[in-house]
Amino acid sequence: MSAPDAVDAPAVPAHRGDPFAEQRAMTRSAAVVDRSDRGVIAVPGDDRLSWLHLLLTQHVSELPADTATETLILDVNGRVLHHAVVAHVGDAVYLDTEPGEVPELLGYLTKMVFWSKVEPRDASAELAVLSVVGPDTPAVLQAAGVPVPERPHGALALPGSAGLVRRMDWPAPDAADLLVPRADLATWWTRLTAAGARPAGTMAFDALRVEALRPRLGVDTDERTIPHEAGWIGSAVHLTKGCYRGQETVARVANLGRPPRRLVLIHLDGGDEHLPAPGDPVLRDGRPVGRVGSVVQHHELGPVALALLKRSVPADAELVAGEGEHASPATIAPESYAPDDDTPRPGRAAQLRTGARRST
């Protein structure tokens, strides 16, 4: 419950004593969360943008300095392997990603260097992530002596210190991530709380993330997930660029059809002891129709979860999330269920026109 320690592999606190009050602070004022378990990769070098552009799903070849975005790494079949938040500050691009993902991601990046002038390295021992969330985020940053980047995706170097600050539009509309020197993590925590941010844990952060339908890799996704299913088109995938692994699948689904599953928010009807766990099945009439992702207790919505469901599941379906003693009746939050657009996709329309000509 105390300030975070500067250690190599931290166990970040789930809460700071009152998860609901911490959530309310994130919606009404501001709270700071220790997310120092995330891994960080630094990519300096003259070719950093053009080189990353060939590997990432996001358009970064001309990413301006002092800006941030999100990106994915896909396999050859277009399935999501890695998700990262990207910041271009100074003479390097920084990618922070899920805990434990750096060795595999860095290994892939290193193998793809060839003759490019880049030097990707593990910066997890150098930098740690703290997140400030809430409408008072700009005021907290100013009081802490931190420059306030333009929202939603500006990024700036921390004055007088290694690291950076970037504005984010999730898990709430006003948020900022600080990549601070890991050796000074406790000092920065004290600095931000003294500036008015309430100490909070990851439970509060995740509750707002779930409400915003923002998936977490490996929790809300599985080994079959493609970007369209998780809502990453646009935020992490640029549809008009090519030349990256898995791009064919992205383009085919965007132009010819719809993804087989959709990410939705589901309301759960059960106490803490009966809630499902990530990876549990979602059932309809006793048959699996999806999987449970992040499960949270929201300060206003009650117990809710993200779920990947088959696209054929209707919005008003009666569902059961989990099995056995952890089974919970579940309903889809209507506002999270985007109805299918029946307008033919460009590629599909071309196919239909070609088929009509052939039949005449």
C-alpha positions in Angstrom: 0.0 0.0 0.0 3.0 2.3 0.2 4.8 4.1 -2.7 6.3 1.8 -5.4 9.8 0.5 -5.1 12.4 0.8 -7.8 13.0 -2.9 -8.5 13.6 -4.8 -11.7 10.4 -6.8 -11.8 7.9 -5.0 -9.6 4.6 -6.5 -8.4 2.2 -3.5 -8.9 -0.5 -3.0 -6.3 -4.1 -4.0 -7.3 -5.5 -1.2 -5.1 -4.6 1.3 -2.5 -7.3 0.5 0.0 -10.5 1.6 -1.7 -10.9 0.5 -5.3 -14.3 2.3 -5.8 -13.0 5.6 -4.4 -10.0 5.3 -6.7 -12.3 4.8 -9.7 -14.3 7.8 -8.7 -11.2 9.9 -8.4 -10.3 8.9 -12.0 -13.7 10.1 -13.2 -14.0 13.3 -11.0 -10.5 14.5 -10.3 -7.3 12.5 -10.9 -5.5 9.4 -9.6 -2.0 8.0 -10.3 -1.4 4.3 -11.0 1.9 2.3 -10.8 2.1 0.4 -14.1 5.9 -0.2 -13.8 5.5 -3.9 -14.6 5.2 -2.9 -18.3 8.2 -3.5 -20.5 9.9 -0.7 -22.5 11.9 -0.9 -25.7 13.9 2.0 -27.0 14.7 2.3 -30.7 17.3 5.0 -31.5 19.0 5.4 -34.8 18.7 7.4 -38.0 16.4 4.8 -39.7 14.1 4.3 -36.7 10.9 5.5 -38.4 11.3 4.0 -41.8 12.5 0.7 -40.3 9.6 0.5 -37.8 7.1 1.4 -40.6 7.9 -1.9 -42.3 7.2 -3.9 -39.2 4.3 -2.3 -37.4 0.6 -2.0 -38.3 0.6 1.7 -37.7 1.8 4.4 -40.1 5.0 5.7 -38.5 7.3 6.5 -41.4 6.5 10.2 -40.9 5.5 10.1 -37.2 6.2 13.7 -36.1 8.5 14.3 -33.1 6.7 14.7 -29.8 3.8 12.5 -30.8 2.4 9.1 -29.7 0.3 6.3 -31.1 -0.5 2.6 -30.7 0.6 -0.3 -32.8 0.5 -4.1 -33.2 2.8 -6.8 -34.4 1.0 -9.6 -36.3 1.9 -13.1 -37.4 1.8 -14.1 -41.1 -1.9 -14.9 -40.7 -2.8 -11.5 -39.3 -3.3 -12.7 -35.7 -2.2 -10.3 -33.0 1.1 -11.2 -31.3 2.0 -7.9 -29.6 0.4 -4.6 -28.7 2.5 -1.5 -27.8 2.0 2.2 -27.1 4.5 4.2 -29.1 6.1 7.6 -28.4 8.5 9.5 -30.7 10.5 11.8 -28.5 14.0 13.2 -29.0 16.2 10.8 -31.0 14.4 7.6 -30.2 11.1 5.8 -30.5 9.8 4.1 -27.3 7.5 1.2 -27.3 5.9 0.0 -24.0 4.1 -3.2 -23.9 2.6 -5.9 -21.7 4.6 -7.4 -18.8 6.8 -10.2 -19.9 6.5 -9.4 -23.6 9.8 -7.6 -24.1 12.1 -10.6 -24.7 10.0 -12.0 -27.5 9.2 -8.6 -29.1 12.8 -7.4 -28.9 14.0 -10.7 -30.3 11.8 -10.2 -33.4 12.8 -6.6 -33.8 16.5 -7.5 -33.5 16.3 -10.2 -36.1 14.7 -7.6 -38.6 17.5 -5.0 -38.3 19.6 -6.2 -41.2 21.4 -3.1 -42.6 19.2 -0.5 -41.1 20.7 2.2 -38.8 18.8 1.3 -35.6 19.7 -0.2 -32.3 16.6 -1.5 -30.5 17.3 -2.3 -26.8 15.5 -3.3 -23.7 14.9 -0.1 -21.7 12.8 -1.7 -18.9 15.6 -1.3 -16.4 15.8 2.4 -17.3 12.2 3.5 -17.5 9.0 2.7 -15.6 5.4 3.6 -16.4 3.1 5.7 -14.2 -0.3 6.7 -15.4 -2.4 9.7 -14.3 -6.1 9.4 -15.0 -8.9 11.9 -14.6 -10.2 15.4 -15.7 -7.6 17.1 -13.4 -4.7 15.4 -15.1 -3.4 18.6 -16.8 -3.5 20.4 -13.5 -1.6 17.6 -11.7 1.1 17.6 -14.4 1.5 21.3 -14.2 1.7 21.3 -10.4 4.3 18.5 -10.6 6.4 20.6 -13.0 5.7 18.3 -15.9 4.9 19.8 -19.4 1.4 19.1 -20.6 1.4 17.7 -24.2 -1.4 18.4 -26.5 -4.2 15.9 -26.3 -4.9 13.2 -27.2 -1.5 11.9 -28.5 1.1 14.5 -27.8 4.4 13.5 -26.1 7.2 15.5 -24.6 10.5 14.8 -22.9 10.6 15.2 -19.1 12.6 18.3 -18.3 15.9 17.7 -16.5 15.4 14.0 -16.5 15.4 10.9 -18.8 11.9 9.8 -19.8 8.8 11.3 -21.3 5.1 12.2 -20.8 2.4 11.4 -23.3 -1.3 12.2 -23.4 -3.8 9.4 -23.8 -7.5 9.1 -24.4 -7.9 5.9 -22.4 -8.8 4.5 -19.9 -10.6 7.8 -19.7 -10.7 10.9 -22.0 -8.1 12.7 -19.8 -5.1 10.6 -19.0 -1.3 10.7 -19.3 1.5 8.1 -19.1 4.8 9.1 -17.7 7.9 7.0 -18.5 10.1 8.0 -15.6 13.6 6.9 -14.6 13.1 3.6 -12.8 15.6 4.6 -10.1 13.5 7.6 -9.3 10.1 5.8 -9.4 9.3 6.4 -5.8 10.3 10.1 -6.0 8.0 10.6 -9.0 5.2 8.8 -7.2 5.5 11.2 -4.3 5.8 14.2 -6.7 2.5 13.3 -8.5 0.5 12.5 -5.3 1.8 15.8 -3.8 0.5 17.5 -6.9 -3.0 16.3 -6.2 -3.3 12.8 -7.7 -4.9 10.2 -5.5 -2.9 6.9 -5.2 -4.7 4.1 -7.0 -4.2 0.6 -8.1 -4.6 -1.4 -11.3 -8.1 -2.5 -10.4 -9.4 1.0 -10.8 -7.4 1.5 -14.1 -8.8 -1.8 -15.5 -12.4 -0.9 -14.5 -12.3 2.2 -16.6 -10.4 0.4 -19.4 -13.2 -2.2 -19.6 -15.9 0.5 -19.6 -14.1 2.1 -22.5 -13.9 -1.2 -24.4 -10.1 -1.1 -24.5 -8.8 -4.7 -24.7 -5.6 -6.0 -23.0 -3.5 -8.4 -25.0 -3.5 -11.9 -23.6 -6.5 -11.2 -21.3 -9.1 -10.0 -23.7 -7.5 -11.8 -26.7 -6.5 -15.3 -27.6 -4.2 -16.9 -30.1 -6.8 -16.5 -32.9 -7.6 -12.8 -32.4 -7.3 -10.5 -35.4 -7.2 -6.7 -35.0 -10.8 -6.1 -36.3 -12.3 -8.3 -33.5 -10.6 -6.3 -30.7 -11.4 -2.8 -32.0 -7.8 -2.0 -32.9 -8.5 -0.8 -36.5 -7.8 2.9 -36.5 -6.2 3.2 -33.1 -3.4 0.7 -33.7 -3.8 -0.3 -37.4 -3.6 2.0 -40.4 -5.7 0.6 -43.2 -4.0 2.5 -46.1 -0.4 1.2 -45.5 1.0 -2.1 -46.4 4.3 -4.0 -46.3 4.0 -5.5 -42.9 3.5 -9.0 -41.8 -0.1 -10.0 -41.7 -1.3 -7.1 -43.8 -3.1 -9.3 -46.3 -5.5 -10.6 -43.6 -6.2 -7.0 -42.4 -6.9 -5.8 -45.9 -9.0 -8.9 -46.8 -11.3 -8.6 -43.8 -11.6 -4.8 -44.2 -12.5 -5.1 -47.9 -14.4 -8.3 -48.3 -16.2 -9.2 -45.1 -16.6 -8.9 -41.4 -14.4 -10.5 -38.6 -15.8 -13.7 -37.1 -16.0 -12.2 -33.6 -16.7 -8.9 -31.9 -15.6 -7.4 -28.6 -18.5 -6.4 -26.3 -19.1 -5.4 -22.7 -21.3 -7.8 -20.7 -23.1 -7.3 -17.5 -22.7 -10.1 -14.9 -25.3 -11.2 -12.4 -23.3 -12.7 -9.6 -21.2 -12.0 -6.5 -17.5 -11.9 -6.3 -17.3 -15.6 -5.5 -19.3 -16.6 -8.5 -17.8 -14.4 -11.2 -16.0 -16.0 -14.2 -12.3 -15.7 -15.0 -10.5 -14.5 -18.1 -10.5 -17.3 -20.7 -13.7 -18.9 -19.4 -16.3 -19.7 -22.0 -19.4 -17.7 -22.8 -22.4 -20.0 -23.4 -25.7 -19.5 -25.2 -28.2 -22.4 -24.7 -25.4 -24.5 -23.3 -23.1 -24.0 -26.4 -19.9 -21.9 -26.4 -20.2 -18.7 -28.3 -17.2 -16.8 -27.1 -14.7 -16.2 -24.3 -14.5 -14.0 -21.2 -11.8 -11.4 -21.0 -11.2 -8.8 -18.2 -13.6 -9.1 -15.3 -14.0 -6.1 -13.1 -16.2 -4.5 -10.4 -17.2 -1.1 -11.7 -18.2 1.7 -9.3 -21.3 2.4 -11.3 -21.9 -0.5 -13.6 -21.3 -3.3 -11.0 -19.7 -6.5 -12.2 -18.9 -6.3 -15.9 -16.5 -7.9 -18.3 -15.2 -7.8 -21.8 -16.0 -10.7 -24.0 -15.2 -11.9 -27.5 -18.4 -13.3 -29.0 -19.3 -14.9 -32.3 -20.7 -12.2 -34.6 -23.9 -14.3 -35.0 -24.8 -13.7 -31.3 -27.6 -11.2 -31.2 -27.5 -8.2 -28.9 -30.4 -9.4 -26.8 -29.1 -12.9 -26.3 -29.4 -14.6 -22.9 -25.9 -15.7 -22.0 -23.9 -17.5 -19.3 -20.3 -16.5 -18.6 -18.2 -19.2 -17.0 -18.9 -22.7 -15.9 -19.8 -24.5 -12.7 -19.8 -22.5 -9.5 -18.3 -19.6 -11.4 -21.1 -19.4 -13.9 -22.9 -16.1 -14.1 -25.9 -15.0 -16.1 -24.8 -12.3 -18.6 -26.3 -9.8 -20.9 -24.6 -7.6 -23.6 -24.5 -3.9 -22.9 -26.4 -2.5 -25.9 -24.1 0.5 -26.2 -21.1 -1.8 -26.8 -22.8 -3.8 -29.5 -22.1 -2.2 -32.9 -24.7 -3.4 -35.4 -23.4 -4.8 -38.7 -23.3 -2.3 -41.5 -25.0 -4.1 -44.4 -23.4 -1.8 -47.0 -21.2 -4.0 -49.2 -17.5 -3.7 -48.6 -15.6 -2.3 -51.6 -13.9 -5.6 -52.4 -17.1 -7.5 -51.8 -19.0 -5.2 -54.1 -16.4 -5.7 -56.8 -16.7 -9.5 -56.4 -20.5 -9.3 -56.7 -20.3 -7.2 -59.9 -17.8 -9.7 -61.4 -20.0 -12.6 -60.5 -23.0 -10.8 -62.1 -21.2 -10.3 -65.4 -20.1 -13.9 -65.5 -23.6 -15.1 -65.0 -24.9 -13.2 -68.0 
